[in-house]
Amino acid sequence: MRKLMSHSRQFGTFVAGGLLCALVDIGVMQLLLRAGAHFTGATTAGFLAGLLVNYAFHSRVTFDAAASASSFARYLCVVGLNYLLTMGCVSLAVSLAGMPLLGKIVSLPLVSINGYLLSKFWIFRKSTP
């Protein structure tokens, strides 16, 4: 039971970190838009800021792991995989119901669980001596 509670708490921290990073992403984008930046540059800067905060947060807070070039490369692979999962869900929802938002909403728990599991067991896994 204790182990289950520990995993639940860690997953909750993972989700909270994701929400924080979404706020960073949107905040940077909005600041740049208000400063007169083009929407493509503002969107890209927000995305990159959120991505970097997400990696730093999860390495230090969620998984208590040292940041490294190899774990960052694995993190980028998971970001790419989650993007493909999201696009698959959105494309399916569009083809079946003409509703891209439905696909995006359906993708959120999938990419959250996938991101958590791959972060825990691949990106930030603890080495056993």
N, C-alpha and C positions, 0 to 999 in steps of 0.2 A: 504494500500500500504506500509506503514511504517513497519508493522508487517512482510509482505512478504520480504521486503528488509533485515530486521533483521535476519530472518530465512535463507535467501540466504547467508548473510555474515557469519553466524554461520556455515552453511554447508561448505562454502569455507574454513573457519578456520579448520574445521574437516578434509577436504581433504588435506589441507596443512600439518596438523599434521601427517596424514597418510604417506605423502611423506617424511617428516622429519624422521619418524620412520623407513621407508623402507631404507633410507640412513644409519641410525644407524645400522640396522640389517646387511645390506650388508657390511658396513664399518668394523664392528667388525669381521664378518666372514672373510673378506679378510685380515685383520691384523693378525688374528690368523693363517690363512692358510700360509701366508708369514713367520710367525714365526715358522712354522713347525708342527702346530697342525693337527691332523687327520680331514678330512672333516666333520665327524659326530659331533665331539666336537665343531668345529668351527661353523658349521651350527646351532647347538643347542644354543651355547652362543650368536650368533647373533640374533637368534629368541627371546631368553629371554631378551636380552638387548632392542631390539625393542619393545617388549611387555611391559616392564616396563616404557620405555620412552613414549610409546603411552598412557598408563593409566595416567601417571603423567601429560602429556601435555593436554589431554582432560579434566581431572578433574580440573586443574588449569586455563588453557587458554580458551579452547573451551566452557566449561560449568560453570566455576567459582564455583566449588563445592569442598568441603573439601574431601580429600581422607579418606577412611575408609575401614575396613576389609569387611563390608557387600557390599559396592559398588565394591570393588575389586573382591569379589566372583561373583557378578552379571556380572562384566566385563568378567571374565573367562568363564562364561556360554555363553555369546555372542560370544566370541572367538571360543568356541566349536561349536556353531550353525553355525557360518560363515565358519568354516572348513568343516562341513557337507554339506553346500550349495555349497562350492567350489568343493568338491569331487563329489557331484551329477552332477554338470555341466560338470566337466572333464570326468566323467564316461559316461555320455550321449553323449558327443562329440566324445569320443573314439568309443562307440558302433555304432553311426550313421555315423561318417565320418573318424574314425581313426586319429583324430586330438586333442590330449590333450591340446595343446596350445590354440586352439579355445575355448575349455571349460573354460580354465583359464581366458581368455580375457572376455568371456561372464559373468563369475562370478564376475568380479571386480565391475561393477556398482551395481549388486545385493547386494554384501556384504557391499559396501560403504553405500548404502541407508539403508539397514537393520541395520548396525552398528550405523549409525547416529540416526535413529529413536529410537532404543532401548537404546542408550546412553542418548538421550534427555529425553525420557519418562519413562525410567526404571532405568538405572544405576545411572544417576546423576540428577534425577528429584528433583525439588525443593519442599520441604514440604510446604504445605499450613496450616497455623495455624487455 
